[in-house]
Amino acid sequence: MLLTATNLAKSHGLRELFSGVCISIEDGERIGMIGPNGAGKSTLLRMLASREEPDDGTIRTPRGTVTVYVPQSDDFPAGITALEAATASAMKCAATHGDQHEAEVLATVILGKIGFDDARMAFAADHLSGGWRKRLSVACALASAGGTPDLLYLDEPTNHLDVEGLQWMENFLLYASHDLCARAVIFVTHDRVFLENCATRIIELSRAYPEGTLSVDGNYSEFRRRKAEFLQMQSRAQETLANTVREDDRWLGRGAKARRTKAQSRISESAERRTELAGLSERNNAAAGGSAGIDFSASGRKTRKLISAEGISKSMGGKLLFANLDLEVVPGECIGLMGPNGAGKTTLLRVLIGELLADAGNVRLADPKPRIVTMSQTRADFPKGALLQDAISPFGEKVRFRDIEMHVKSWSRRFLFRDEQLLQAVSMLSGGELARAHVARMMLETADVLVLDEPTNDLDIPTLEVLEEAIATFSGATLLVTHDRSMLATLADRIVVLGAPDRTPRVVTSLAQALRALGEFESAELAAESAARTTARTAARTAARAAVPSGNANQSQTSKPTSPTAPLNPPTEAKKSEFPKSQAPKSDAQKPASSTAGSASVPPKGKLSYNEQREHGGIEAAIAAAERNASAADAQVNDPKLIADHVAYAKACDALSAAQNEIARLYARWAELDAKRG
């Protein structure tokens, strides 16, 4: 047993999160922890990872157990590179003995196994995409334990990841190498496909269960089956006990004579049954009321085509996002949008609904213009400083939903808000609460088209399932951007897949086809990147050779040709013949005054000064560092976030040019020193 937790309890202020929670973790387990928003999952995870103290209860682990924890948010200091971040974590590992070099070696090995190449290792952590930041967080956690902790805790590891990132995370947990894995993993997530694929046991934290949790061995499908059985049994137990309590009430109601003829113990048993019934009722109410009441209002419009796009293309910041897309949006259909982060999904949404103009092609909206209701990814639609009651009821204390008027308190309870939260600033809401507030506002508007940009972020599973049902029964059209594979598989009639190398989206009719298309796109992109790197390195070496002054016209005949696929590395001893001694470059200041024209280009051998010897000894490392800088600059130039910022993009291009010039200068200097040394 790697961990045993008994009777854990935690409260925030006067609000109890959970109590009486007992959990054990065994070797080889991958445990998925789920539960409603606000149940305390992240708090419980931090407790198990020794990052937070319980109010009550005990947590025991064997002596020497090594625990690592990856938080929900990836927070790295500004400007720190991926390698520096991982090295700082590796310094905490006992195996490195606080040695900077050993820590950097360990960090480099772990980053390499997780998929970082030299370019990404040198890239600023805060400029990495969400998927690569999450990989870096995992790498840092593993580095702090030498790569093989006993327990690995992951808080929302799939949040905001694109499909590529999700698949990497799954593969990491399922197929980790023996020298880069944990003995057991426990993770908090709302991603149902991730739970289905990765979990060997699922624990739900909820007030619906007697001890605060339900633990089921198996994947998510097995958990759903066992949970339904348990709740059905618990509901029947309540009905049976309620009948018994009613009999007790009738007996007690017959008065003192009846009580005198019965044993006093029956009165005590009756009181115990009432207490048990109250507990059952509370748990069953918690099980029934754990999700928001979501239901969108459609206008019932019968227009055949709400939106029609023909041959549309769009670029942002000089980068082509998509091209030549034809798409029709009709009532009753849900169209999903998939693609890597930065592929242009949100931009496509905005072009389709008329918020942005297409660069080519045209978009036609039905006449009269369809009513479009939007939920943005950033959840930034509410006024700054707005209170919750003003956000969900903008026209006063009353709301009207489907011609029924109700008070804002009743309306907010439908979305699981407490009355006291109505006077809370929207900025103070959790991610899940903010998402529910947006849905509450959307439901007050009648729509022809629902536009949902990452609606699943921060929502718990019960709310996700209700949201799916609401979208499925909506008679208008839905445009849906999400990385939730379960939601896409359930709802999407068609899926537009972005991210193709030629930027022409592919429209498919199933999630399996979409995932296959994404895999093809990724393979093609990797092949193109590899070819581009080879071409760039060849060009850099050619430029470096050309920068070396030629001693005579036969230089080109005696130099060995550069392989077009050769990596950009410093010349080895075997390659010194590329710079013949008789033709090595030399500055005018080094030429003896008596040199003849024929021998002016021949430098004296073995004449490196002390400083030049030191320079020559360190030039390999300098070239390697310059190549890393160039790779990092190249990655930054291709960062979608940077492309939209013209000033930053221009600076990045300047940095790339400077890095490439530095590589050429160092190669030329190496050749010069090599030739002079002989």
C-alpha positions as CSV (number, residue, x, y, z in Angstrom):
1,M,0.0,0.0,0.0
2,L,1.5,3.3,-1.1
3,L,-1.0,5.5,0.8
4,T,-3.8,5.2,3.3
5,A,-6.0,8.2,4.2
6,T,-8.6,7.9,7.0
7,N,-11.5,10.1,7.9
8,L,-10.3,13.2,6.1
9,A,-12.3,16.4,6.6
10,K,-11.9,20.0,5.3
11,S,-14.0,23.2,5.6
12,H,-13.6,26.6,4.0
13,G,-14.9,29.0,6.5
14,L,-18.3,27.8,7.6
15,R,-18.8,25.6,4.5
16,E,-17.8,22.0,4.9
17,L,-16.3,20.6,1.7
18,F,-16.1,16.9,2.8
19,S,-15.8,14.8,5.9
20,G,-15.1,11.1,6.7
21,V,-13.3,10.5,3.4
22,C,-11.1,7.3,3.3
23,I,-8.8,6.6,0.4
24,S,-6.1,4.0,-0.3
25,I,-3.7,3.9,-3.2
26,E,-1.9,0.7,-4.3
27,D,1.0,0.0,-6.5
28,G,0.2,0.1,-10.2
29,E,-3.1,2.0,-10.0
30,R,-4.2,4.9,-12.2
31,I,-7.0,6.6,-10.2
32,G,-9.3,9.1,-11.7
33,M,-11.0,11.5,-9.2
34,I,-14.2,13.1,-10.3
35,G,-17.0,15.0,-8.6
36,P,-19.2,18.1,-8.9
37,N,-17.6,21.6,-9.0
38,G,-17.0,22.7,-5.4
39,A,-16.9,19.2,-3.9
40,G,-13.2,19.7,-3.0
41,K,-11.4,17.5,-5.4
42,S,-8.4,19.7,-5.9
43,T,-8.2,20.3,-2.1
44,L,-8.3,16.6,-1.5
45,L,-5.6,16.0,-4.1
46,R,-3.3,18.6,-2.5
47,M,-3.9,16.9,0.9
48,L,-2.9,13.5,-0.4
49,A,0.2,15.1,-2.0
50,S,1.1,16.7,1.3
51,R,0.5,20.2,-0.1
52,E,-2.3,21.1,2.3
53,E,-3.3,19.9,5.8
54,P,-6.7,18.3,6.6
55,D,-8.8,19.7,9.3
56,D,-9.2,16.2,10.6
57,G,-8.1,12.7,9.7
58,T,-4.7,11.0,9.0
59,I,-2.6,10.3,5.9
60,R,0.0,7.6,6.1
61,T,2.7,6.6,3.5
62,P,5.6,4.2,3.9
63,R,8.9,5.8,5.0
64,G,10.8,7.2,2.0
65,T,7.8,7.5,-0.3
66,V,8.5,10.1,-3.0
67,T,5.5,12.2,-4.0
68,V,5.3,14.8,-6.9
69,Y,2.4,17.1,-7.7
70,V,1.5,18.8,-11.0
71,P,-0.9,21.7,-10.3
72,Q,-3.8,22.8,-12.5
73,S,-2.2,26.0,-13.7
74,D,1.3,26.0,-15.3
75,D,3.1,28.9,-13.7
76,F,6.7,29.5,-14.8
77,P,8.8,32.7,-14.2
78,A,8.9,35.1,-17.1
79,G,11.7,34.4,-19.5
80,I,12.9,31.1,-18.0
81,T,13.6,28.5,-20.7
82,A,12.2,25.0,-20.5
83,L,15.6,23.5,-19.8
84,E,16.2,26.0,-17.0
85,A,12.8,25.3,-15.4
86,A,13.5,21.5,-15.5
87,T,17.0,22.0,-14.2
88,A,15.8,24.0,-11.3
89,S,13.4,21.2,-10.4
90,A,16.1,18.6,-10.8
91,M,18.2,20.4,-8.3
92,K,15.7,19.3,-5.7
93,C,16.4,15.6,-6.5
94,A,18.6,13.8,-4.0
95,A,20.4,12.0,-6.9
96,T,21.9,15.3,-8.2
97,H,23.4,16.2,-4.8
98,G,22.7,19.9,-5.6
99,D,25.2,19.8,-8.5
100,Q,24.1,22.2,-11.3
101,H,25.7,20.1,-14.1
102,E,24.2,16.8,-12.9
103,A,20.8,18.5,-12.6
104,E,21.1,19.9,-16.1
105,V,22.0,16.5,-17.5
106,L,19.0,14.9,-15.7
107,A,16.7,17.6,-16.9
108,T,17.9,17.2,-20.5
109,V,17.4,13.5,-20.5
110,I,13.8,13.8,-19.0
111,L,12.8,16.6,-21.4
112,G,14.1,14.6,-24.3
113,K,12.1,11.5,-23.4
114,I,9.0,13.6,-23.0
115,G,9.5,14.9,-26.5
116,F,11.4,18.2,-26.2
117,D,14.1,18.8,-28.9
118,D,16.9,21.3,-28.4
119,A,14.8,24.1,-29.9
120,R,12.0,23.6,-27.4
121,M,14.4,23.2,-24.5
122,A,15.8,26.6,-25.3
123,F,12.3,28.1,-25.7
124,A,10.9,30.4,-23.1
125,A,8.4,28.4,-21.0
126,D,5.8,31.2,-20.9
127,H,5.7,31.2,-24.8
128,L,5.1,27.4,-25.1
129,S,1.7,26.3,-26.2
130,G,-0.7,24.9,-23.6
131,G,0.1,21.3,-24.4
132,W,3.9,21.8,-24.2
133,R,3.6,23.8,-21.0
134,K,1.7,20.9,-19.5
135,R,4.5,18.5,-20.7
136,L,7.0,20.8,-19.1
137,S,5.1,20.8,-15.8
138,V,5.1,17.0,-15.9
139,A,8.8,16.9,-16.7
140,C,9.6,19.3,-13.9
141,A,7.7,17.2,-11.4
142,L,9.5,14.0,-12.6
143,A,12.9,15.7,-12.6
144,S,12.4,16.6,-8.9
145,A,12.2,12.9,-8.2
146,G,14.8,11.6,-10.6
147,G,12.2,10.5,-13.1
148,T,10.6,7.8,-11.0
149,P,8.5,9.0,-8.1
150,D,6.3,6.7,-6.1
151,L,3.1,8.8,-6.4
152,L,2.3,11.3,-9.2
153,Y,-0.7,13.6,-8.6
154,L,-2.1,15.5,-11.6
155,D,-4.8,18.2,-11.1
156,E,-6.8,18.7,-14.3
157,P,-4.0,17.5,-16.6
158,T,-6.3,17.7,-19.7
159,N,-7.6,21.2,-19.2
160,H,-7.2,23.4,-22.3
161,L,-5.2,20.8,-24.1
162,D,-5.8,20.2,-27.8
163,V,-6.3,16.7,-29.2
164,E,-2.5,16.2,-29.7
165,G,-1.8,17.2,-26.1
166,L,-4.6,14.9,-24.9
167,Q,-3.3,11.9,-26.8
168,W,0.3,12.6,-25.5
169,M,-1.0,12.7,-21.9
170,E,-2.8,9.4,-22.4
171,N,0.2,7.7,-24.0
172,F,2.5,9.0,-21.2
173,L,0.3,7.4,-18.5
174,L,-0.4,4.2,-20.4
175,Y,3.0,3.5,-21.9
176,A,5.6,5.3,-19.7
177,S,9.1,3.8,-19.8
178,H,10.4,2.1,-16.7
179,D,12.8,5.0,-16.0
180,L,10.2,7.7,-16.4
181,C,7.1,6.7,-14.6
182,A,5.4,6.6,-11.2
183,R,4.4,3.6,-9.2
184,A,0.9,5.0,-9.0
185,V,-1.0,8.0,-10.5
186,I,-4.0,9.8,-9.2
187,F,-5.6,12.6,-11.4
188,V,-8.5,15.0,-11.2
189,T,-10.3,15.4,-14.5
190,H,-13.7,15.9,-16.2
191,D,-12.6,14.4,-19.5
192,R,-14.7,11.3,-19.9
193,V,-12.7,9.8,-22.8
194,F,-9.5,10.3,-20.7
195,L,-11.1,8.5,-17.8
196,E,-12.3,5.7,-20.1
197,N,-8.8,5.2,-21.6
198,C,-6.6,5.7,-18.6
199,A,-8.2,5.0,-15.3
200,T,-8.0,1.6,-13.5
201,R,-10.1,2.9,-10.7
202,I,-12.5,5.9,-10.4
203,I,-13.3,7.7,-7.1
204,E,-16.2,10.2,-7.1
205,L,-16.2,12.8,-4.3
206,S,-19.8,13.8,-3.6
207,R,-22.3,14.3,-0.8
208,A,-24.4,11.6,-2.5
209,Y,-22.5,8.8,-0.8
210,P,-22.4,7.7,2.8
211,E,-18.7,8.3,3.4
212,G,-18.4,11.1,0.8
213,T,-16.9,8.9,-1.9
214,L,-17.8,6.1,-4.3
215,S,-14.9,4.0,-5.5
216,V,-15.2,1.6,-8.4
217,D,-12.5,-0.5,-10.0
218,G,-12.5,-0.2,-13.8
219,N,-12.9,2.5,-16.4
220,Y,-15.6,5.2,-16.8
221,S,-18.1,2.9,-18.4
222,E,-17.9,0.5,-15.5
223,F,-18.1,3.4,-13.0
224,R,-21.3,4.7,-14.6
225,R,-22.9,1.3,-14.5
226,R,-22.0,0.7,-10.8
227,K,-22.9,4.2,-9.8
228,A,-26.4,3.9,-11.4
229,E,-26.9,0.6,-9.5
230,F,-25.8,2.1,-6.2
231,L,-28.0,5.2,-6.5
232,Q,-31.0,3.0,-7.4
233,M,-30.4,0.9,-4.4
234,Q,-30.0,4.0,-2.2
235,S,-33.3,5.4,-3.5
236,R,-35.1,2.1,-2.8
237,A,-33.6,2.0,0.6
238,Q,-35.0,5.5,1.3
239,E,-38.5,4.4,0.1
240,T,-38.4,1.3,2.3
241,L,-37.2,3.2,5.3
242,A,-39.8,6.0,4.7
243,N,-42.6,3.4,4.9
244,T,-41.2,2.0,8.1
245,V,-41.0,5.6,9.6
246,R,-44.6,6.2,8.6
247,E,-45.5,3.0,10.5
248,D,-43.6,4.3,13.5
249,D,-45.5,7.6,13.3
250,R,-48.9,5.7,13.3
251,W,-47.8,3.7,16.3
252,L,-46.6,6.8,18.2
253,G,-49.9,8.6,17.2
254,R,-52.0,6.0,19.0
255,G,-51.0,7.6,22.2
256,A,-49.6,6.8,25.7
257,K,-51.6,3.5,26.0
258,A,-49.9,2.1,22.9
259,R,-46.6,3.3,24.1
260,R,-47.0,1.6,27.5
261,T,-47.6,-1.7,25.8
262,K,-44.5,-1.6,23.6
263,A,-40.9,-1.8,24.6
264,Q,-39.1,1.4,25.2
265,S,-36.4,0.2,22.7
266,R,-38.9,0.7,19.9
267,I,-39.0,4.4,20.5
268,S,-35.2,4.6,20.4
269,E,-35.1,2.5,17.2
270,S,-37.7,4.8,15.7
271,A,-35.5,7.9,16.4
272,E,-32.5,6.1,14.8
273,R,-34.6,5.3,11.7
274,R,-35.6,9.0,11.4
275,T,-32.0,10.1,11.5
276,E,-31.0,7.5,8.9
277,L,-33.9,8.5,6.7
278,A,-32.8,12.2,6.9
279,G,-29.3,11.2,5.8
280,L,-30.6,9.1,2.9
281,S,-32.9,11.9,1.8
282,E,-30.0,14.4,1.9
283,R,-27.7,12.1,-0.1
284,N,-30.4,11.3,-2.7
285,N,-31.2,15.0,-3.1
286,A,-27.5,15.7,-3.6
287,A,-27.4,13.0,-6.3
288,A,-30.5,14.4,-8.0
289,G,-29.5,18.1,-7.8
290,G,-25.9,17.9,-8.8
291,S,-26.3,19.5,-12.2
292,A,-27.5,22.8,-13.6
293,G,-30.9,23.0,-15.4
294,I,-29.8,23.9,-18.9
295,D,-32.3,24.4,-21.8
296,F,-31.8,26.7,-24.8
297,S,-34.7,28.5,-26.5
298,A,-34.9,28.2,-30.2
299,S,-36.8,30.6,-32.4
300,G,-38.3,27.7,-34.5
301,R,-37.2,29.4,-37.7
302,K,-37.7,27.2,-40.8
303,T,-35.0,28.9,-43.0
304,R,-33.2,26.1,-44.9
305,K,-29.8,27.8,-44.8
306,L,-28.9,30.0,-41.8
307,I,-25.3,30.6,-42.9
308,S,-23.6,29.8,-46.2
309,A,-19.8,30.1,-46.8
310,E,-18.2,29.7,-50.2
311,G,-14.5,29.5,-50.7
312,I,-13.5,31.4,-47.6
313,S,-9.9,32.0,-46.5
314,K,-8.5,34.0,-43.6
315,S,-5.0,35.0,-42.5
316,M,-4.1,36.6,-39.2
317,G,-0.7,38.3,-38.6
318,G,0.6,37.2,-41.9
319,K,-0.2,33.5,-41.2
320,L,-2.8,31.6,-43.3
321,L,-5.2,29.9,-41.0
322,F,-7.7,28.3,-43.5
323,A,-8.5,28.5,-47.2
324,N,-11.1,27.4,-49.7
325,L,-13.7,26.3,-47.2
326,D,-17.3,25.7,-48.3
327,L,-19.8,25.2,-45.5
328,E,-23.6,25.5,-45.0
329,V,-25.1,25.8,-41.6
330,V,-28.8,24.6,-41.3
331,P,-31.3,24.3,-38.5
332,G,-31.1,21.1,-36.4
333,E,-27.5,20.5,-37.1
334,C,-24.4,20.6,-34.8
335,I,-21.1,21.4,-36.5
336,G,-18.0,20.7,-34.6
337,L,-14.6,22.5,-35.2
338,M,-11.4,20.7,-34.3
339,G,-7.7,21.4,-34.8
340,P,-4.5,22.1,-32.9
341,N,-4.3,25.2,-30.7
342,G,-3.7,28.2,-32.9
343,A,-5.2,26.6,-36.0
344,G,-7.9,29.2,-36.3
345,K,-11.0,27.6,-34.8
346,T,-12.2,30.8,-33.0
347,T,-11.3,32.9,-36.0
348,L,-13.4,30.7,-38.3
349,L,-16.3,31.0,-35.9
350,R,-16.1,34.8,-36.0
351,V,-15.9,34.8,-39.8
352,L,-19.0,32.5,-40.1
353,I,-21.1,34.8,-37.9
354,G,-19.9,38.0,-39.5
355,E,-17.7,39.4,-36.8
356,L,-14.7,39.2,-39.1
357,L,-14.5,39.5,-42.9
358,A,-13.0,36.7,-44.9
359,D,-9.9,37.5,-47.0
360,A,-11.3,35.6,-49.9
361,G,-14.7,34.0,-50.7
362,N,-17.9,35.2,-49.1
363,V,-20.3,34.4,-46.2
364,R,-24.0,35.0,-46.6
365,L,-26.4,35.1,-43.6
366,A,-30.1,34.4,-44.0
367,D,-32.4,37.3,-44.4
368,P,-33.6,38.5,-41.9
369,K,-30.3,38.0,-40.1
370,P,-30.4,34.9,-37.8
371,R,-30.3,35.5,-34.0
372,I,-26.9,34.3,-32.8
373,V,-26.1,33.6,-29.1
374,T,-22.4,33.2,-28.3
375,M,-20.4,31.7,-25.4
376,S,-16.8,32.9,-25.8
377,Q,-13.8,30.9,-24.8
378,T,-12.4,33.7,-22.6
379,R,-15.7,34.1,-20.7
380,A,-14.9,37.9,-20.8
381,D,-18.4,39.1,-21.9
382,F,-19.5,40.4,-18.5
383,P,-18.7,44.1,-17.6
384,K,-15.7,44.5,-15.4
385,G,-16.7,44.5,-11.7
386,A,-20.2,43.2,-12.4
387,L,-22.0,41.3,-9.7
388,L,-23.4,37.9,-10.4
389,Q,-27.0,39.0,-10.1
390,D,-26.4,41.7,-12.7
391,A,-24.6,39.3,-15.0
392,I,-27.3,36.7,-15.1
393,S,-30.3,39.2,-14.8
394,P,-29.2,42.4,-16.6
395,F,-32.7,44.0,-16.5
396,G,-33.5,43.9,-12.8
397,E,-34.4,41.4,-10.2
398,K,-36.8,39.5,-12.5
399,V,-36.0,37.3,-15.5
400,R,-38.3,35.9,-18.2
401,F,-37.7,32.5,-19.5
402,R,-40.1,31.1,-22.1
403,D,-42.8,33.6,-21.0
404,I,-42.4,32.6,-17.4
405,E,-41.3,35.4,-15.0
406,M,-39.2,34.5,-12.0
407,H,-37.0,36.2,-9.4
408,V,-33.2,36.2,-10.0
409,K,-32.8,34.0,-6.8
410,S,-34.9,31.3,-8.3
411,W,-33.1,31.6,-11.6
412,S,-29.6,31.4,-10.0
413,R,-30.5,28.3,-8.0
414,R,-31.3,26.5,-11.2
415,F,-27.5,26.9,-12.0
416,L,-26.5,25.7,-8.5
417,F,-25.6,29.2,-7.1
418,R,-26.2,30.0,-3.5
419,D,-28.3,33.0,-2.7
420,E,-25.4,34.8,-1.0
421,Q,-23.3,34.5,-4.2
422,L,-25.6,36.9,-6.1
423,L,-23.8,39.9,-4.5
424,Q,-20.4,38.3,-5.3
425,A,-18.3,39.9,-8.1
426,V,-18.1,37.8,-11.3
427,S,-14.3,38.1,-11.2
428,M,-14.4,36.1,-7.9
429,L,-16.2,33.1,-9.4
430,S,-14.4,29.8,-10.1
431,G,-14.0,28.6,-13.7
432,G,-17.0,26.3,-13.4
433,E,-19.2,28.9,-11.8
434,L,-18.3,31.5,-14.5
435,A,-19.2,29.0,-17.2
436,R,-22.6,28.3,-15.5
437,A,-23.2,32.1,-15.3
438,H,-22.7,32.5,-19.0
439,V,-25.1,29.6,-19.7
440,A,-27.7,31.3,-17.4
441,R,-27.4,34.5,-19.4
442,M,-27.5,32.7,-22.8
443,M,-30.7,30.8,-21.9
444,L,-32.6,34.1,-21.6
445,E,-32.1,34.8,-25.3
446,T,-33.9,33.1,-28.1
447,A,-31.5,31.8,-30.8
448,D,-31.3,30.6,-34.3
449,V,-27.6,29.7,-33.9
450,L,-25.7,28.8,-30.8
451,V,-22.0,29.5,-31.0
452,L,-20.1,27.7,-28.3
453,D,-16.3,28.2,-28.0
454,E,-14.8,25.7,-25.6
455,P,-18.0,25.5,-23.4
456,T,-16.7,22.5,-21.5
457,N,-13.8,24.2,-19.9
458,D,-14.1,24.0,-16.1
459,L,-17.5,22.2,-16.2
460,D,-18.0,19.1,-14.1
461,I,-19.3,15.9,-15.6
462,P,-23.0,16.2,-14.5
463,T,-23.2,19.7,-16.0
464,L,-21.5,18.5,-19.2
465,E,-24.1,15.8,-19.6
466,V,-26.9,18.3,-19.1
467,L,-25.3,20.7,-21.5
468,E,-25.0,17.9,-24.1
469,E,-28.7,17.1,-23.7
470,A,-29.7,20.8,-24.1
471,I,-27.7,21.1,-27.3
472,A,-29.0,17.8,-28.7
473,T,-32.6,19.0,-28.2
474,F,-32.0,22.5,-29.6
475,S,-33.9,22.9,-32.9
476,G,-31.6,25.6,-34.2
477,A,-28.0,25.2,-35.5
478,T,-25.0,24.9,-33.2
479,L,-21.4,25.7,-34.0
480,L,-19.2,24.0,-31.4
481,V,-15.5,24.4,-30.7
482,T,-14.3,21.8,-28.2
483,H,-11.5,19.4,-27.4
484,D,-14.0,17.2,-25.5
485,R,-14.0,14.1,-27.6
486,S,-17.0,12.6,-25.9
487,M,-19.1,15.7,-26.6
488,L,-18.1,15.8,-30.2
489,A,-18.8,12.1,-30.7
490,T,-22.3,12.6,-29.1
491,L,-23.4,15.8,-30.8
492,A,-21.5,16.6,-34.0
493,D,-23.3,15.8,-37.3
494,R,-20.2,17.1,-39.1
495,I,-16.7,18.1,-38.0
496,V,-14.6,20.7,-39.7
497,V,-10.9,19.8,-39.1
498,L,-8.3,22.6,-39.3
499,G,-4.6,22.4,-39.4
500,A,-3.9,20.8,-42.8
501,P,-0.5,21.7,-44.2
502,D,-2.1,23.4,-47.2
503,R,-4.6,25.0,-44.8
504,T,-7.6,23.6,-46.6
505,P,-10.0,22.3,-43.9
506,R,-11.4,18.8,-44.1
507,V,-15.1,18.2,-43.4
508,V,-15.9,14.8,-42.0
509,T,-18.9,13.1,-40.4
510,S,-17.5,11.3,-37.3
511,L,-15.0,11.8,-34.5
512,A,-12.9,8.8,-35.7
513,Q,-12.5,10.4,-39.2
514,A,-11.6,13.7,-37.6
515,L,-8.9,12.1,-35.4
516,R,-7.5,10.3,-38.4
517,A,-7.3,13.5,-40.3
518,L,-5.5,15.2,-37.5
519,G,-3.0,12.4,-37.4
520,E,-2.4,12.8,-41.1
521,F,-2.0,16.5,-40.8
522,E,0.5,16.1,-37.9
523,S,2.6,13.6,-39.9
524,A,2.7,15.9,-42.9
525,E,3.7,18.9,-40.8
526,L,6.5,16.9,-39.1
527,A,7.8,15.8,-42.5
528,A,7.7,19.4,-43.8
529,E,9.4,20.8,-40.7
530,S,12.2,18.2,-40.9
531,A,12.8,19.0,-44.6
532,A,12.8,22.7,-43.8
533,R,15.3,22.3,-40.9
534,T,17.6,20.3,-43.2
535,T,17.4,23.0,-45.9
536,A,18.0,25.7,-43.3
537,R,21.0,23.9,-41.9
538,T,22.5,23.3,-45.3
539,A,22.1,26.9,-46.2
540,A,23.7,28.0,-42.9
541,R,26.7,25.8,-43.4
542,T,27.1,27.0,-47.0
543,A,26.9,30.6,-45.8
544,A,29.5,29.9,-43.2
545,R,31.9,28.3,-45.6
546,A,31.4,31.2,-48.0
547,A,32.3,33.6,-45.2
548,V,35.7,32.0,-44.8
549,P,38.3,34.0,-47.0
550,S,39.7,31.8,-49.7
551,G,43.4,31.5,-50.0
552,N,43.5,30.5,-53.7
553,A,41.3,29.5,-56.5
554,N,41.7,25.8,-55.8
555,Q,39.9,26.1,-52.4
556,S,36.6,24.9,-53.9
557,Q,38.3,21.9,-55.5
558,T,40.0,20.7,-52.3
559,S,37.1,21.3,-49.9
560,K,34.8,18.4,-49.3
561,P,31.1,18.9,-50.3
562,T,28.6,19.3,-47.5
563,S,26.0,16.6,-47.3
564,P,22.6,18.2,-47.7
565,T,21.3,16.3,-44.8
566,A,24.2,16.9,-42.4
567,P,23.3,18.5,-39.1
568,L,24.5,21.9,-38.2
569,N,27.3,20.9,-35.8
570,P,30.8,22.1,-35.3
571,P,33.5,20.5,-37.6
572,T,35.1,17.4,-36.1
573,E,38.7,16.5,-36.3
574,A,37.9,14.3,-39.3
575,K,36.6,17.3,-41.2
576,K,39.6,19.6,-40.8
577,S,40.6,18.8,-44.4
578,E,37.7,21.0,-45.4
579,F,40.0,23.9,-44.5
580,P,43.4,23.1,-46.1
581,K,46.3,24.6,-44.1
582,S,47.6,26.3,-47.2
583,Q,44.3,28.1,-47.8
584,A,43.2,28.9,-44.2
585,P,42.0,32.5,-43.7
586,K,44.2,35.1,-42.0
587,S,43.9,38.7,-41.2
588,D,46.2,41.3,-42.6
589,A,47.7,42.1,-39.2
590,Q,48.9,38.5,-38.9
591,K,50.8,38.5,-42.3
592,P,54.6,38.9,-42.1
593,A,55.8,42.0,-43.9
594,S,58.2,40.0,-46.0
595,S,55.6,37.6,-47.3
596,T,55.5,37.2,-51.0
597,A,52.2,37.4,-53.0
598,G,52.2,33.6,-53.4
599,S,52.6,32.8,-49.8
600,A,50.7,35.7,-48.2
601,S,47.7,33.4,-47.5
602,V,49.7,30.7,-45.7
603,P,49.5,31.3,-41.9
604,P,52.3,30.2,-39.6
605,K,51.5,26.9,-37.8
606,G,51.1,26.5,-34.1
607,K,51.0,30.2,-33.4
608,L,47.7,30.5,-31.4
609,S,48.1,32.9,-28.5
610,Y,46.9,32.0,-25.1
611,N,43.5,33.8,-25.6
612,E,43.1,32.2,-29.0
613,Q,43.7,28.7,-27.6
614,R,41.0,29.3,-25.0
615,E,38.7,30.6,-27.7
616,H,39.4,27.6,-29.9
617,G,38.7,25.2,-27.0
618,G,35.3,26.7,-26.3
619,I,34.1,27.4,-29.8
620,E,32.3,24.0,-30.1
621,A,30.1,24.9,-27.2
622,A,29.6,28.4,-28.5
623,I,28.4,27.0,-31.9
624,A,26.1,24.5,-30.1
625,A,24.6,27.4,-28.0
626,A,24.2,29.6,-31.1
627,E,22.3,26.8,-32.9
628,R,20.0,26.4,-29.9
629,N,19.4,30.1,-29.9
630,A,18.6,30.0,-33.6
631,S,16.2,27.1,-33.2
632,A,14.5,28.9,-30.3
633,A,14.2,32.0,-32.4
634,D,12.8,30.0,-35.3
635,A,10.2,28.4,-33.0
636,Q,9.2,31.9,-31.7
637,V,8.8,33.3,-35.2
638,N,6.4,30.4,-35.9
639,D,4.4,30.9,-32.7
640,P,0.8,31.7,-33.6
641,K,0.4,33.9,-30.5
642,L,3.3,36.1,-31.6
643,I,2.3,36.4,-35.2
644,A,-0.7,38.5,-34.3
645,D,1.6,41.0,-32.5
646,H,3.4,42.8,-35.4
647,V,6.0,44.5,-33.2
648,A,6.9,41.4,-31.3
649,Y,7.0,39.4,-34.5
650,A,9.4,41.9,-36.1
651,K,11.7,41.6,-33.1
652,A,11.6,37.8,-33.3
653,C,12.5,37.9,-37.0
654,D,15.4,40.2,-36.1
655,A,16.5,37.8,-33.4
656,L,16.4,34.9,-35.8
657,S,18.5,36.8,-38.4
658,A,21.0,37.8,-35.7
659,A,21.3,34.2,-34.5
660,Q,21.9,32.8,-38.0
661,N,24.6,35.5,-38.6
662,E,26.2,34.5,-35.3
663,I,26.4,30.8,-36.4
664,A,28.0,31.9,-39.7
665,R,30.5,34.1,-37.8
666,L,31.5,31.3,-35.4
667,Y,32.0,28.8,-38.2
668,A,34.2,31.2,-40.0
669,R,36.2,31.9,-36.9
670,W,36.6,28.2,-36.2
671,A,38.0,27.7,-39.6
672,E,40.4,30.6,-39.1
673,L,41.7,29.4,-35.8
674,D,42.0,25.8,-37.0
675,A,44.0,26.8,-40.0
676,K,46.3,29.1,-38.0
677,R,46.9,26.3,-35.4
678,G,47.8,23.9,-38.2
